[in-house]
Amino acid sequence: MTKSNSIASNIRDIGRAQLGKVITPLLNVMLALHIKPSMITIAGLVGCVPAMIFVSQGNLFAGGIIFLFSSLLDLFDGALARKANSISDRGALLDSVADRISEALIMAGILYFGWSIQDKSIVLFSFGSVVGSLLVSYIRARAEGLGLELSEGWFTRPERVIVISALLLFNLVPQGLILLTILTFLTALQRWRLADEKLKIVN
């Protein structure tokens, strides 16, 4: 693991540890109410639908708030599954698919917004952001399908959620999309290089 990867990984680990302390009481409440991890995953996905609608209509702030809240639910499903000792491959698959769809929904809303105001840069970089995001996820999935472990990455889903939320909340759509496109493609190239190096060692 490179120094930059190690730093990024350490930051995420520290962040997860701190968040774990905050959300533990909420997890206990969810367990008492018999809330299942899959219910939270689906709720987060469904929440991205009104976020997409608001954004497509130009209400960026409301859409950003809803998207951020819906994405934060992603903090709970895995943690709840671990606490309830109910981790499963089906749950992991549902979570991964829901994450991809939720990102696609909000980016579709942004793309439509750009098209409605005839801003070609928003349309172009919305598409670029989606492609970059999918490549980041696909390269990891393909590498793991080949028997490799590939969790490293500078700009993964948590970072993408932060940037998407920020560009909507602070009305910095063109600038945020350019940043998002560049960083997702760089991360995709990074993961491709790492996977290729690991394959050379294995083979």
MIGU-683605 format. One line per 10 residues: number of its first residue (from 1); their letters; for each residue x, y, z of N, C-alpha, C. Coordinates in Angstrom, 1 decimal, decimal comma. Example, Ala and Ser with C-alpha at 12.3 -4.5 7.8 and 13.67 -1.06 7.14 Angstrom:
REM residues 2
1> as> 13,2:-5,7:7,8:12,3:-4,5:7,8:13,2:-3,3:7,8; 12,8:-2,2:7,1:13,7:-1,1:7,1:12,9:0,0:7,9
***
This chain:
REM residues 203
1> mtksnsiasn> 0,8:-1,2:0,0:0,0:0,0:0,0:0,9:1,2:0,0; 0,6:2,2:-0,9:1,4:3,4:-0,9:1,1:4,3:0,2; 2,0:5,3:0,4:1,9:6,2:1,6:0,5:7,0:1,5; 0,1:7,4:0,3:-1,1:8,2:0,1:-2,3:7,3:0,4; -2,2:6,0:0,0:-3,3:5,1:0,3:-3,4:4,8:1,8; -2,2:4,7:2,4:-2,2:4,5:3,9:-2,9:5,6:4,6; -2,5:6,9:4,2:-3,1:8,0:4,9:-4,6:8,1:4,7; -5,1:7,8:3,5:-6,5:7,8:3,2:-7,2:6,8:4,0; -6,6:5,6:4,1:-7,2:4,5:4,9:-7,3:4,8:6,3; -6,2:5,4:6,9:-6,2:5,8:8,3:-7,2:6,8:8,6
11> irdigraqlg> -7,4:7,8:7,7:-8,4:8,8:8,0:-9,8:8,2:8,0; -10,1:7,3:7,1:-11,4:6,6:7,1:-11,6:5,8:8,3; -10,5:5,1:8,8:-10,6:4,2:10,0:-10,9:5,1:11,2; -10,3:6,2:11,3:-10,5:7,1:12,4:-11,9:7,7:12,4; -12,4:8,0:11,2:-13,7:8,6:11,0:-14,8:7,5:11,4; -14,6:6,3:10,9:-15,5:5,2:11,3:-15,6:5,0:12,8; -14,4:5,0:13,4:-14,4:4,8:14,8:-15,1:5,9:15,6; -15,0:7,1:15,2:-15,7:8,2:15,8:-17,2:8,1:15,6; -17,5:7,8:14,3:-18,9:7,7:14,0:-19,6:6,5:14,7; -18,8:5,5:14,9:-19,3:4,3:15,7:-19,8:4,7:17,1
21> kvitpllnvm> -19,0:5,6:17,7:-19,3:6,0:19,1:-20,6:6,8:19,0; -20,8:7,6:18,0:-22,0:8,4:17,9:-23,3:7,6:17,6; -23,2:6,7:16,7:-24,4:6,0:16,2:-24,7:4,8:17,0; -23,9:4,3:17,9:-24,2:3,1:18,7:-25,5:3,2:19,5; -25,8:4,3:20,1:-27,1:4,4:20,8:-28,3:4,3:19,8; -28,1:4,8:18,6:-29,2:4,7:17,6:-29,3:3,3:17,1; -28,2:2,6:17,0:-28,3:1,2:16,6:-29,0:0,4:17,7; -28,8:0,7:18,9:-29,5:0,0:20,0:-31,0:0,2:19,9; -31,4:1,4:19,6:-32,8:1,7:19,4:-33,4:0,9:18,2; -32,6:0,9:17,1:-33,1:0,2:15,9:-33,3:-1,3:16,2
31> lalhikpsmi> -32,3:-1,9:17,0:-32,4:-3,3:17,3:-33,7:-3,5:18,2; -33,9:-2,6:19,1:-35,1:-2,7:20,0:-36,4:-2,7:19,2; -36,4:-1,9:18,1:-37,6:-1,8:17,2:-37,6:-2,8:16,1; -36,7:-3,7:16,1:-36,6:-4,9:15,2:-36,5:-4,3:13,7; -35,7:-3,3:13,6:-35,4:-2,7:12,2:-34,3:-3,5:11,6; -34,5:-4,0:10,4:-33,5:-4,8:9,7:-32,6:-3,9:8,9; -31,3:-4,4:8,7:-30,4:-3,6:7,8:-30,9:-3,3:6,4; -31,6:-4,3:5,8:-32,1:-4,2:4,5:-33,2:-3,1:4,4; -33,9:-2,9:5,5:-34,9:-1,8:5,5:-34,3:-0,4:5,4; -33,1:-0,3:6,1:-32,4:1,0:6,1:-31,8:1,2:4,7
41> tiaglvgcvp> -31,3:0,1:4,1:-30,7:0,2:2,8:-31,7:0,7:1,8; -32,9:0,1:1,8:-34,0:0,5:0,9:-34,5:1,9:1,2; -34,6:2,2:2,4:-35,0:3,6:2,8:-34,1:4,6:2,2; -32,8:4,4:2,3:-31,8:5,3:1,8:-31,9:5,4:0,3; -32,2:4,3:-0,4:-32,4:4,4:-1,9:-33,6:5,1:-2,3; -34,7:4,8:-1,6:-36,0:5,5:-1,9:-35,9:7,0:-1,6; -35,1:7,4:-0,6:-34,9:8,8:-0,3:-34,3:9,6:-1,4; -33,5:8,9:-2,3:-32,8:9,6:-3,4:-33,8:9,9:-4,5; -34,9:9,3:-4,5:-35,9:9,7:-5,6:-36,4:11,1:-5,5; -36,9:11,5:-4,3:-37,3:12,9:-4,2:-36,1:13,9:-4,3
51> amifvsqgnl> -34,9:13,4:-3,9:-33,7:14,3:-4,0:-33,5:14,5:-5,5; -33,6:13,5:-6,3:-33,4:13,6:-7,8:-34,5:14,6:-8,3; -35,7:14,5:-7,9:-36,8:15,3:-8,4:-36,6:16,8:-8,1; -36,2:17,1:-6,8:-35,9:18,4:-6,4:-34,8:19,0:-7,2; -33,7:18,3:-7,4:-32,6:18,8:-8,1:-32,9:19,0:-9,6; -33,6:18,1:-10,2:-34,0:18,3:-11,6:-34,8:19,5:-11,8; -35,6:19,9:-10,8:-36,4:21,1:-10,9:-35,7:22,4:-10,5; -34,4:22,3:-10,1:-33,6:23,4:-9,8:-33,6:23,8:-8,3; -34,2:23,0:-7,5:-34,2:23,2:-6,0:-33,0:22,4:-5,5; -31,8:23,0:-5,7:-30,6:22,2:-5,4:-30,4:22,0:-3,9
61> faggiiflfs> -30,7:23,0:-3,1:-30,5:22,9:-1,6:-31,3:21,8:-1,0; -32,6:21,8:-1,3:-33,5:20,8:-0,8:-33,1:19,4:-1,3; -32,7:19,3:-2,5:-32,2:18,0:-3,1:-31,0:17,6:-2,4; -30,1:18,5:-2,1:-28,8:18,2:-1,4:-29,0:17,7:0,0; -29,9:18,4:0,7:-30,2:18,0:2,1:-30,8:16,5:2,1; -31,8:16,3:1,2:-32,4:14,9:1,2:-31,4:13,9:0,8; -30,5:14,2:-0,2:-29,5:13,2:-0,7:-28,5:12,9:0,4; -28,1:14,0:1,1:-27,1:13,8:2,2:-27,7:12,9:3,3; -29,0:13,2:3,7:-29,6:12,4:4,8:-29,8:11,0:4,3; -30,2:10,8:3,1:-30,4:9,4:2,6:-29,1:8,7:2,5
71> slldlfdgal> -28,0:9,3:2,1:-26,7:8,7:2,1:-26,2:8,4:3,4; -26,5:9,2:4,4:-26,1:9,0:5,8:-26,6:7,7:6,3; -27,8:7,3:5,8:-28,4:6,0:6,3:-27,5:4,8:5,9; -26,6:5,1:4,9:-25,7:4,0:4,6:-24,7:3,7:5,7; -24,6:4,6:6,7:-23,7:4,4:7,8:-24,3:3,3:8,7; -25,6:3,2:8,7:-26,3:2,4:9,7:-26,5:0,9:9,2; -26,7:0,7:7,9:-27,1:-0,7:7,5:-26,0:-1,7:7,8; -24,8:-1,4:7,4:-23,7:-2,3:7,7:-23,4:-2,4:9,2; -23,4:-1,3:9,9:-23,1:-1,3:11,3:-24,2:-2,1:12,1; -25,5:-1,9:11,7:-26,6:-2,7:12,3:-26,4:-4,2:12,0
81> arkansisdr> -26,0:-4,5:10,8:-25,9:-5,9:10,5:-24,8:-6,6:11,3; -23,7:-5,8:11,5:-22,6:-6,3:12,4:-23,0:-6,5:13,8; -23,8:-5,5:14,3:-24,2:-5,5:15,7:-25,2:-6,6:16,0; -26,1:-6,8:15,0:-27,1:-7,9:15,1:-26,6:-9,2:14,7; -25,3:-9,3:14,3:-24,7:-10,5:13,8:-25,5:-11,1:12,6; -25,9:-10,3:11,7:-26,7:-10,7:10,6:-26,1:-10,4:9,2; -24,8:-10,3:9,2:-24,1:-10,0:8,0:-24,3:-11,1:7,0; -24,6:-10,8:5,7:-24,9:-11,8:4,7:-24,4:-11,3:3,4; -24,2:-12,3:2,5:-23,8:-11,9:1,1:-24,9:-11,2:0,4; -26,2:-11,6:0,7:-27,3:-11,0:0,1:-27,4:-9,5:0,5
91> galldsvadr> -27,2:-9,3:1,8:-27,2:-7,9:2,3:-26,1:-7,0:1,7; -24,9:-7,6:1,5:-23,8:-6,9:0,9:-24,1:-6,5:-0,6; -24,7:-7,5:-1,3:-25,1:-7,3:-2,7:-26,2:-6,2:-2,8; -27,2:-6,2:-1,9:-28,2:-5,2:-1,9:-27,6:-3,8:-1,6; -26,7:-3,8:-0,7:-26,1:-2,5:-0,3:-25,3:-1,9:-1,5; -24,5:-2,7:-2,2:-23,7:-2,3:-3,3:-24,6:-1,8:-4,4; -25,6:-2,6:-4,8:-26,5:-2,2:-5,8:-27,3:-0,9:-5,5; -27,7:-0,8:-4,3:-28,5:0,4:-3,8:-27,5:1,7:-3,9; -26,3:1,5:-3,5:-25,3:2,6:-3,6:-25,2:3,1:-5,0; -25,0:2,2:-6,0:-24,8:2,6:-7,4:-26,1:3,3:-7,9
101> isealimagi> -27,3:2,8:-7,6:-28,5:3,3:-8,1:-28,7:4,7:-7,5; -28,4:4,9:-6,2:-28,7:6,2:-5,5:-27,8:7,3:-6,2; -26,5:6,9:-6,5:-25,7:7,9:-7,1:-26,1:8,2:-8,5; -26,6:7,2:-9,2:-27,1:7,4:-10,6:-28,3:8,3:-10,6; -29,2:8,1:-9,6:-30,4:8,9:-9,5:-30,1:10,4:-9,3; -29,2:10,7:-8,3:-28,9:12,1:-8,1:-28,2:12,7:-9,2; -27,3:12,0:-9,9:-26,6:12,5:-11,0:-27,5:12,7:-12,2; -28,5:11,9:-12,3:-29,5:12,0:-13,4:-30,3:13,3:-13,1; -30,6:13,6:-11,9:-31,3:14,9:-11,5:-30,4:16,1:-11,9; -29,1:16,0:-11,6:-28,2:17,1:-11,9:-28,1:17,3:-13,4
111> lyfgwsiqdk> -28,0:16,1:-14,1:-27,9:16,2:-15,6:-29,1:16,9:-16,2; -30,3:16,5:-15,7:-31,5:17,1:-16,3:-31,6:18,6:-15,9; -31,1:18,9:-14,8:-31,1:20,3:-14,4:-30,2:21,1:-15,3; -29,0:20,5:-15,6:-28,1:21,2:-16,6:-28,7:21,3:-18,0; -29,4:20,3:-18,4:-30,0:20,3:-19,7:-31,1:21,3:-19,7; -31,9:21,5:-18,6:-33,0:22,4:-18,6:-32,6:23,9:-18,6; -31,4:24,1:-18,1:-30,9:25,5:-18,2:-29,9:25,7:-19,3; -29,7:24,6:-20,1:-28,9:24,7:-21,3:-27,4:24,9:-21,0; -27,0:24,3:-19,9:-25,6:24,4:-19,5:-24,9:23,1:-19,9; -24,1:23,2:-21,0:-23,5:22,0:-21,6:-22,4:21,4:-20,7
121> sivlfsfgsv> -21,8:22,3:-19,9:-20,7:21,8:-19,0:-21,3:20,9:-17,9; -22,5:21,3:-17,4:-23,1:20,5:-16,4:-23,5:19,1:-16,9; -24,1:19,1:-18,1:-24,5:17,9:-18,8:-23,3:17,0:-19,0; -22,2:17,5:-19,6:-21,0:16,8:-19,9:-20,4:16,2:-18,6; -20,2:17,0:-17,6:-19,5:16,5:-16,4:-20,3:15,7:-15,5; -21,7:15,8:-15,6:-22,6:14,9:-14,9:-22,3:13,5:-15,5; -22,3:13,4:-16,8:-22,1:12,1:-17,5:-20,7:11,6:-17,1; -19,7:12,4:-17,1:-18,3:12,0:-16,8:-18,2:11,5:-15,4; -18,9:12,2:-14,4:-18,9:11,8:-13,0:-19,5:10,4:-12,8; -20,6:10,1:-13,6:-21,2:8,8:-13,5:-20,3:7,7:-14,0
131> vgsllvsyir> -19,7:8,0:-15,1:-18,8:7,0:-15,7:-17,6:6,7:-14,8; -17,0:7,8:-14,2:-15,9:7,7:-13,3:-16,3:6,9:-12,1; -17,4:7,2:-11,5:-17,9:6,5:-10,3:-18,1:5,0:-10,5; -18,8:4,7:-11,7:-19,0:3,3:-12,0:-17,7:2,6:-12,2; -16,7:3,2:-12,8:-15,4:2,6:-13,1:-14,7:2,3:-11,7; -14,8:3,2:-10,8:-14,2:3,0:-9,5:-14,8:1,7:-8,8; -16,1:1,6:-8,9:-16,7:0,4:-8,3:-16,5:-0,8:-9,1; -16,6:-0,7:-10,4:-16,4:-1,9:-11,3:-15,0:-2,5:-11,2; -14,0:-1,7:-11,2:-12,6:-2,2:-11,1:-12,4:-3,0:-9,8; -13,0:-2,5:-8,7:-12,9:-3,2:-7,5:-13,6:-4,5:-7,6
141> araeglglel> -14,8:-4,5:-8,1:-15,6:-5,7:-8,2:-15,0:-6,8:-9,1; -14,4:-6,3:-10,2:-13,8:-7,2:-11,1:-12,5:-7,8:-10,5; -11,7:-7,0:-9,8:-10,5:-7,5:-9,1:-10,9:-8,5:-8,1; -11,9:-8,2:-7,3:-12,3:-9,2:-6,3:-12,9:-10,5:-6,9; -13,5:-10,3:-8,1:-13,9:-11,5:-8,8:-12,7:-12,4:-9,3; -11,5:-11,8:-9,4:-10,3:-12,5:-9,8:-9,6:-13,0:-8,5; -10,2:-12,8:-7,4:-9,5:-13,3:-6,1:-8,6:-12,3:-5,4; -8,7:-11,0:-5,9:-7,8:-10,0:-5,3:-8,6:-9,2:-4,2; -7,9:-8,6:-3,2:-8,5:-7,7:-2,3:-8,2:-6,3:-2,7; -9,2:-5,5:-3,0:-8,9:-4,1:-3,5:-9,8:-3,1:-2,9
151> segwftrper> -9,5:-2,7:-1,7:-10,4:-1,7:-1,0:-9,7:-0,3:-1,0; -8,5:-0,3:-1,5:-7,8:1,0:-1,6:-8,5:2,0:-2,6; -8,2:3,2:-2,3:-8,8:4,2:-3,3:-8,8:5,6:-2,7; -8,4:6,6:-3,4:-8,4:8,0:-2,9:-9,8:8,5:-2,7; -10,6:8,2:-3,7:-11,9:8,9:-3,8:-13,0:7,9:-4,0; -13,5:7,3:-2,9:-14,5:6,3:-2,9:-15,9:6,9:-2,5; -16,8:6,0:-2,3:-18,2:6,5:-2,1:-18,3:7,6:-1,0; -17,8:7,5:0,2:-18,0:8,5:1,2:-17,5:9,9:0,7; -16,4:9,9:0,0:-15,9:11,2:-0,5:-16,8:11,7:-1,6; -17,3:10,8:-2,5:-18,2:11,3:-3,5:-19,5:11,8:-3,0
161> vivisalllf> -20,0:11,2:-1,9:-21,2:11,7:-1,3:-21,0:13,1:-0,7; -19,8:13,4:-0,1:-19,5:14,7:0,4:-19,5:15,7:-0,6; -18,8:15,4:-1,8:-18,7:16,4:-2,8:-20,0:16,7:-3,5; -20,8:15,6:-3,8:-22,1:15,8:-4,4:-23,0:16,6:-3,5; -23,0:16,3:-2,2:-23,8:17,1:-1,3:-23,4:18,6:-1,3; -22,1:18,8:-1,2:-21,6:20,1:-1,1:-21,9:21,0:-2,4; -21,7:20,3:-3,5:-21,9:21,1:-4,8:-23,4:21,5:-4,9; -24,3:20,7:-4,3:-25,7:21,0:-4,4:-26,0:22,1:-3,3; -25,6:21,9:-2,1:-25,9:22,7:-1,0:-25,3:24,2:-1,1; -24,2:24,2:-1,8:-23,5:25,5:-1,9:-23,6:26,1:-3,3
171> nlvpqglill> -24,4:25,4:-4,1:-24,7:25,9:-5,5:-23,4:26,0:-6,3; -22,5:25,0:-6,2:-21,3:25,0:-7,0:-21,3:23,8:-7,9; -22,3:23,7:-8,7:-22,5:22,5:-9,5:-21,4:22,4:-10,6; -21,2:23,3:-11,4:-20,1:23,1:-12,5:-18,8:22,8:-11,9; -18,3:23,6:-10,9:-17,0:23,4:-10,3:-17,0:22,0:-9,6; -18,0:21,7:-8,8:-18,1:20,4:-8,1:-18,0:19,2:-9,1; -18,7:19,3:-10,2:-18,8:18,2:-11,2:-17,4:18,0:-11,8; -16,7:19,1:-12,1:-15,4:19,0:-12,7:-14,5:18,2:-11,7; -14,5:18,7:-10,5:-13,7:18,0:-9,4:-14,1:16,5:-9,3; -15,3:16,3:-9,3:-15,8:14,9:-9,1:-15,4:14,0:-10,3
181> tiltfltalq> -15,5:14,5:-11,5:-15,0:13,8:-12,7:-13,6:13,5:-12,6; -12,7:14,5:-12,4:-11,3:14,3:-12,3:-10,9:13,3:-11,3; -11,4:13,4:-10,1:-11,0:12,6:-9,0:-11,5:11,1:-9,1; -12,7:10,9:-9,7:-13,2:9,6:-9,9:-12,4:8,9:-10,9; -12,0:9,6:-12,0:-11,2:8,9:-13,0:-9,8:8,6:-12,5; -9,2:9,5:-11,7:-7,9:9,3:-11,1:-7,9:8,1:-10,2; -9,0:7,9:-9,4:-9,2:6,8:-8,5:-9,3:5,5:-9,3; -10,1:5,6:-10,4:-10,2:4,4:-11,3:-8,9:3,9:-11,8; -8,1:4,9:-12,3:-6,8:4,6:-12,8:-5,9:4,0:-11,7; -6,0:4,6:-10,5:-5,2:4,1:-9,3:-5,6:2,7:-9,0
191> rwrladeklk> -6,9:2,3:-9,0:-7,3:1,0:-8,7:-6,9:0,0:-9,8; -6,9:0,5:-11,0:-6,5:-0,4:-12,1:-5,0:-0,7:-12,0; -4,2:0,3:-11,7:-2,8:0,1:-11,5:-2,5:-0,9:-10,4; -3,2:-0,7:-9,2:-3,0:-1,5:-8,1:-3,4:-3,0:-8,4; -4,5:-3,1:-9,1:-5,0:-4,5:-9,4:-4,0:-5,1:-10,4; -3,5:-4,4:-11,3:-2,5:-5,0:-12,3:-1,2:-5,4:-11,6; -0,8:-4,6:-10,6:0,4:-5,0:-9,9:0,2:-6,2:-9,0; -1,0:-6,4:-8,4:-1,3:-7,5:-7,6:-1,4:-8,8:-8,5; -1,9:-8,6:-9,7:-2,0:-9,7:-10,7:-0,7:-10,2:-11,1; 0,3:-9,3:-11,3:1,6:-9,6:-11,7:2,3:-10,5:-10,6
201> ivn> 2,0:-10,2:-9,3:2,6:-10,9:-8,2:2,0:-12,3:-8,2; 0,6:-12,4:-8,4:-0,1:-13,7:-8,3:0,3:-14,6:-9,4; 0,5:-14,0:-10,6:0,8:-14,8:-11,8:2,3:-14,9:-12,1
***
